[in-house]
Amino acid sequence: MPDNPPARPAARRLPLLLSAIAAGAIVGYGIVTQWNAMQQKAGGDPDCAPAMTVAKKVAPLATGEVAALTMVQKPMKMPDLAFEDGQGNLKKLSDWRGKTVLLNLWATWCVPCRKEMPALERLEAKLGGDKFQVVAVNIDTRDLEKPKAFLKDANLTHLGNFSDAKAKVFQDLKSIGLALGMPTSVLIDGKGCQIGNMAGPAEWDSEDAIKLIQATIAQ
């Protein structure tokens, strides 16, 4: 039988023991931190509770042309999405704090998007102002002149020329389950909290949509 290995000196065992304790503490802290974050996520953002109240009040108006608008089920703060304006200046969703926003993602290669844009233009022309704005963000990633030409040719002068050539806005929304296809629209309150979202196009200048937006602004 082989000889038993010599006992490791206590002086050498102590640093290893301390390292193991420290590592365990770090792992434990990480698990607790992750669990707390999951719990907060499960309960939603308490700052967004008023948005849920608004969602419940206007939910009966999500009919007809905007019947596909899904109202938020828990208080949810939107990520501070970043994109550019027509002059290449950085814009963030937080720039519209204090206003109700209809955020819309579109692309020139998306046929339903192109068909929807005139309705968004008319909605912005009718209700856009100090309390409400349509923020339509283009996510074309190749020919950056194409969306500009589309807006000009369609005479869409009320909608701002906002764009994200890297389509990161789409990925950011997809990561929280909001961008499943194109177009995607999200109704957001003045604190940056989601009220509702829609996958697919809508007649945003219809009587149904106007009543819903007006009721949302009035809350």
C-alpha positions as a Markdown table, in Angstrom:
| # | Residue | x | y | z |
|---|---|---|---|---|
| 1 | Met | 0.0 | 0.0 | 0.0 |
| 2 | Pro | 1.3 | 3.5 | -0.8 |
| 3 | Asp | 2.3 | 5.6 | 2.1 |
| 4 | Asn | -0.2 | 8.1 | 3.3 |
| 5 | Pro | 0.6 | 11.6 | 2.1 |
| 6 | Pro | 2.1 | 13.9 | 4.7 |
| 7 | Ala | -0.4 | 16.2 | 6.4 |
| 8 | Arg | -0.5 | 19.7 | 5.0 |
| 9 | Pro | 0.9 | 22.2 | 7.4 |
| 10 | Ala | -1.8 | 24.3 | 9.1 |
| 11 | Ala | -0.1 | 27.5 | 7.9 |
| 12 | Arg | -0.8 | 26.4 | 4.3 |
| 13 | Arg | -4.3 | 25.3 | 5.0 |
| 14 | Leu | -5.4 | 28.6 | 6.5 |
| 15 | Pro | -5.1 | 30.8 | 3.4 |
| 16 | Leu | -7.0 | 28.1 | 1.4 |
| 17 | Leu | -9.7 | 28.0 | 3.9 |
| 18 | Leu | -10.0 | 31.8 | 3.9 |
| 19 | Ser | -10.1 | 31.9 | 0.1 |
| 20 | Ala | -12.9 | 29.3 | 0.1 |
| 21 | Ile | -14.9 | 31.3 | 2.6 |
| 22 | Ala | -14.4 | 34.5 | 0.6 |
| 23 | Ala | -15.4 | 32.8 | -2.6 |
| 24 | Gly | -18.5 | 31.4 | -1.0 |
| 25 | Ala | -19.4 | 34.8 | 0.3 |
| 26 | Ile | -19.1 | 36.3 | -3.2 |
| 27 | Val | -21.2 | 33.6 | -4.7 |
| 28 | Gly | -23.8 | 33.9 | -2.0 |
| 29 | Tyr | -23.9 | 37.7 | -2.5 |
| 30 | Gly | -24.4 | 37.2 | -6.2 |
| 31 | Ile | -27.3 | 34.8 | -5.7 |
| 32 | Val | -29.0 | 37.1 | -3.2 |
| 33 | Thr | -28.5 | 40.1 | -5.5 |
| 34 | Gln | -29.9 | 38.2 | -8.5 |
| 35 | Trp | -32.8 | 37.0 | -6.4 |
| 36 | Asn | -33.7 | 40.5 | -5.2 |
| 37 | Ala | -33.5 | 41.7 | -8.8 |
| 38 | Met | -35.8 | 38.9 | -9.9 |
| 39 | Gln | -38.3 | 39.7 | -7.1 |
| 40 | Gln | -38.3 | 43.4 | -8.0 |
| 41 | Lys | -38.8 | 42.5 | -11.7 |
| 42 | Ala | -41.7 | 40.1 | -10.8 |
| 43 | Gly | -43.5 | 42.8 | -8.8 |
| 44 | Gly | -42.8 | 45.6 | -11.4 |
| 45 | Asp | -41.6 | 49.1 | -10.9 |
| 46 | Pro | -43.6 | 50.8 | -8.1 |
| 47 | Asp | -43.0 | 54.2 | -9.8 |
| 48 | Cys | -45.1 | 53.0 | -12.7 |
| 49 | Ala | -48.2 | 52.1 | -10.7 |
| 50 | Pro | -50.0 | 55.2 | -12.1 |
| 51 | Ala | -49.4 | 53.9 | -15.6 |
| 52 | Met | -51.2 | 50.7 | -14.7 |
| 53 | Thr | -54.1 | 52.7 | -13.4 |
| 54 | Val | -54.3 | 54.6 | -16.7 |
| 55 | Ala | -54.1 | 51.3 | -18.6 |
| 56 | Lys | -57.0 | 49.9 | -16.7 |
| 57 | Lys | -59.1 | 53.0 | -17.3 |
| 58 | Val | -58.5 | 53.2 | -21.0 |
| 59 | Ala | -58.6 | 49.5 | -21.7 |
| 60 | Pro | -62.4 | 49.5 | -22.6 |
| 61 | Leu | -61.4 | 51.9 | -25.4 |
| 62 | Ala | -59.0 | 49.5 | -27.0 |
| 63 | Thr | -61.6 | 48.4 | -29.6 |
| 64 | Gly | -62.1 | 48.5 | -33.3 |
| 65 | Glu | -59.0 | 49.7 | -35.1 |
| 66 | Val | -56.9 | 49.5 | -31.9 |
| 67 | Ala | -58.3 | 46.3 | -30.5 |
| 68 | Ala | -54.9 | 44.7 | -30.7 |
| 69 | Leu | -53.4 | 47.2 | -28.2 |
| 70 | Thr | -52.4 | 45.0 | -25.2 |
| 71 | Met | -52.5 | 46.8 | -21.9 |
| 72 | Val | -49.6 | 46.4 | -19.5 |
| 73 | Gln | -50.1 | 43.8 | -16.8 |
| 74 | Lys | -47.6 | 45.0 | -14.2 |
| 75 | Pro | -45.8 | 48.3 | -13.6 |
| 76 | Met | -43.0 | 48.5 | -16.1 |
| 77 | Lys | -40.4 | 51.2 | -16.8 |
| 78 | Met | -39.2 | 51.4 | -20.3 |
| 79 | Pro | -35.5 | 51.3 | -21.0 |
| 80 | Asp | -34.1 | 54.7 | -22.0 |
| 81 | Leu | -33.8 | 53.9 | -25.7 |
| 82 | Ala | -31.3 | 55.8 | -27.7 |
| 83 | Phe | -31.4 | 56.8 | -31.4 |
| 84 | Glu | -30.7 | 59.8 | -33.6 |
| 85 | Asp | -32.7 | 62.7 | -35.1 |
| 86 | Gly | -32.4 | 63.9 | -38.6 |
| 87 | Gln | -29.3 | 66.0 | -37.9 |
| 88 | Gly | -27.5 | 63.0 | -36.3 |
| 89 | Asn | -28.0 | 64.3 | -32.8 |
| 90 | Leu | -28.3 | 61.7 | -30.0 |
| 91 | Lys | -31.9 | 61.4 | -28.7 |
| 92 | Lys | -33.2 | 59.4 | -25.8 |
| 93 | Leu | -36.7 | 58.3 | -24.8 |
| 94 | Ser | -36.2 | 60.3 | -21.6 |
| 95 | Asp | -36.1 | 63.5 | -23.7 |
| 96 | Trp | -39.9 | 63.2 | -23.9 |
| 97 | Arg | -40.5 | 62.9 | -20.2 |
| 98 | Gly | -43.7 | 64.8 | -19.2 |
| 99 | Lys | -45.4 | 63.8 | -22.5 |
| 100 | Thr | -47.4 | 60.7 | -23.4 |
| 101 | Val | -45.5 | 59.1 | -26.3 |
| 102 | Leu | -46.6 | 56.6 | -28.9 |
| 103 | Leu | -43.2 | 55.0 | -29.8 |
| 104 | Asn | -43.3 | 53.3 | -33.2 |
| 105 | Leu | -40.6 | 51.2 | -34.9 |
| 106 | Trp | -40.7 | 51.1 | -38.6 |
| 107 | Ala | -38.5 | 50.2 | -41.7 |
| 108 | Thr | -38.8 | 50.9 | -45.4 |
| 109 | Trp | -38.6 | 47.1 | -46.1 |
| 110 | Cys | -41.6 | 46.5 | -44.0 |
| 111 | Val | -44.8 | 46.9 | -46.2 |
| 112 | Pro | -47.2 | 47.2 | -43.2 |
| 113 | Cys | -45.0 | 49.9 | -41.7 |
| 114 | Arg | -45.0 | 52.0 | -44.9 |
| 115 | Lys | -48.8 | 51.7 | -45.1 |
| 116 | Glu | -49.2 | 52.7 | -41.4 |
| 117 | Met | -47.0 | 55.8 | -41.6 |
| 118 | Pro | -49.6 | 58.2 | -43.1 |
| 119 | Ala | -52.0 | 57.4 | -40.2 |
| 120 | Leu | -49.2 | 58.1 | -37.7 |
| 121 | Glu | -48.6 | 61.4 | -39.5 |
| 122 | Arg | -52.3 | 62.4 | -39.2 |
| 123 | Leu | -52.4 | 61.4 | -35.6 |
| 124 | Glu | -49.4 | 63.5 | -34.8 |
| 125 | Ala | -50.9 | 66.4 | -36.8 |
| 126 | Lys | -54.1 | 66.2 | -34.8 |
| 127 | Leu | -52.9 | 65.5 | -31.3 |
| 128 | Gly | -49.2 | 66.3 | -31.2 |
| 129 | Gly | -48.2 | 69.0 | -28.8 |
| 130 | Asp | -47.2 | 69.7 | -25.2 |
| 131 | Lys | -48.9 | 66.6 | -23.9 |
| 132 | Phe | -48.5 | 64.0 | -26.7 |
| 133 | Gln | -46.1 | 63.1 | -29.5 |
| 134 | Val | -45.6 | 60.3 | -32.0 |
| 135 | Val | -42.0 | 59.2 | -32.0 |
| 136 | Ala | -41.4 | 57.0 | -35.0 |
| 137 | Val | -38.0 | 55.5 | -35.1 |
| 138 | Asn | -36.7 | 54.0 | -38.4 |
| 139 | Ile | -34.4 | 50.9 | -38.1 |
| 140 | Asp | -33.1 | 50.6 | -41.7 |
| 141 | Thr | -29.5 | 49.4 | -41.4 |
| 142 | Arg | -28.3 | 49.6 | -45.0 |
| 143 | Asp | -29.3 | 52.6 | -47.2 |
| 144 | Leu | -29.7 | 55.4 | -44.7 |
| 145 | Glu | -31.0 | 57.8 | -47.3 |
| 146 | Lys | -33.9 | 55.5 | -48.1 |
| 147 | Pro | -36.1 | 56.4 | -45.1 |
| 148 | Lys | -35.4 | 60.1 | -45.6 |
| 149 | Ala | -36.5 | 59.8 | -49.2 |
| 150 | Phe | -39.6 | 57.9 | -48.1 |
| 151 | Leu | -40.6 | 60.6 | -45.6 |
| 152 | Lys | -40.1 | 63.3 | -48.2 |
| 153 | Asp | -41.9 | 61.5 | -51.0 |
| 154 | Ala | -44.9 | 60.7 | -48.8 |
| 155 | Asn | -45.0 | 64.3 | -47.5 |
| 156 | Leu | -44.8 | 63.2 | -43.9 |
| 157 | Thr | -43.8 | 66.5 | -42.4 |
| 158 | His | -45.2 | 66.2 | -38.9 |
| 159 | Leu | -43.3 | 63.1 | -38.0 |
| 160 | Gly | -39.7 | 63.6 | -36.9 |
| 161 | Asn | -36.9 | 61.9 | -38.8 |
| 162 | Phe | -35.7 | 59.6 | -36.0 |
| 163 | Ser | -33.5 | 56.6 | -36.8 |
| 164 | Asp | -31.3 | 53.8 | -35.4 |
| 165 | Ala | -29.0 | 52.4 | -38.1 |
| 166 | Lys | -27.9 | 49.6 | -35.7 |
| 167 | Ala | -31.5 | 48.5 | -34.9 |
| 168 | Lys | -30.4 | 48.4 | -31.2 |
| 169 | Val | -33.8 | 49.9 | -30.2 |
| 170 | Phe | -35.5 | 46.9 | -31.7 |
| 171 | Gln | -33.2 | 44.5 | -29.9 |
| 172 | Asp | -33.7 | 46.4 | -26.6 |
| 173 | Leu | -37.4 | 46.1 | -26.9 |
| 174 | Lys | -37.1 | 42.5 | -28.0 |
| 175 | Ser | -35.2 | 41.7 | -24.9 |
| 176 | Ile | -38.1 | 42.7 | -22.7 |
| 177 | Gly | -40.7 | 41.0 | -24.9 |
| 178 | Leu | -42.1 | 44.0 | -26.8 |
| 179 | Ala | -40.6 | 43.8 | -30.3 |
| 180 | Leu | -41.9 | 40.5 | -31.8 |
| 181 | Gly | -42.1 | 41.9 | -35.4 |
| 182 | Met | -42.6 | 45.0 | -37.4 |
| 183 | Pro | -44.1 | 47.5 | -36.9 |
| 184 | Thr | -44.1 | 47.7 | -33.2 |
| 185 | Ser | -45.8 | 50.4 | -31.2 |
| 186 | Val | -45.6 | 51.2 | -27.4 |
| 187 | Leu | -47.8 | 53.7 | -25.6 |
| 188 | Ile | -45.8 | 55.3 | -22.8 |
| 189 | Asp | -46.7 | 57.8 | -20.1 |
| 190 | Gly | -44.9 | 60.9 | -19.1 |
| 191 | Lys | -42.7 | 59.0 | -16.5 |
| 192 | Gly | -41.4 | 56.6 | -19.1 |
| 193 | Cys | -43.7 | 53.8 | -18.1 |
| 194 | Gln | -45.5 | 51.5 | -20.4 |
| 195 | Ile | -49.3 | 51.8 | -20.8 |
| 196 | Gly | -49.8 | 49.3 | -23.6 |
| 197 | Asn | -48.1 | 47.9 | -26.7 |
| 198 | Met | -49.1 | 46.6 | -30.1 |
| 199 | Ala | -47.5 | 44.2 | -32.5 |
| 200 | Gly | -48.5 | 45.0 | -36.1 |
| 201 | Pro | -50.0 | 48.0 | -37.8 |
| 202 | Ala | -53.1 | 50.0 | -36.9 |
| 203 | Glu | -55.2 | 52.9 | -38.2 |
| 204 | Trp | -53.8 | 55.3 | -35.7 |
| 205 | Asp | -55.8 | 58.3 | -37.0 |
| 206 | Ser | -59.1 | 56.4 | -36.7 |
| 207 | Glu | -61.9 | 57.5 | -34.4 |
| 208 | Asp | -61.1 | 54.5 | -32.1 |
| 209 | Ala | -57.4 | 55.5 | -31.8 |
| 210 | Ile | -58.1 | 59.2 | -31.3 |
| 211 | Lys | -60.5 | 58.5 | -28.5 |
| 212 | Leu | -58.1 | 56.2 | -26.8 |
| 213 | Ile | -55.1 | 58.6 | -27.1 |
| 214 | Gln | -57.2 | 61.5 | -25.9 |
| 215 | Ala | -58.5 | 59.5 | -22.9 |
| 216 | Thr | -54.9 | 58.6 | -22.0 |
| 217 | Ile | -53.7 | 62.2 | -22.2 |
| 218 | Ala | -56.5 | 63.3 | -20.0 |
| 219 | Gln | -55.6 | 61.0 | -17.1 |
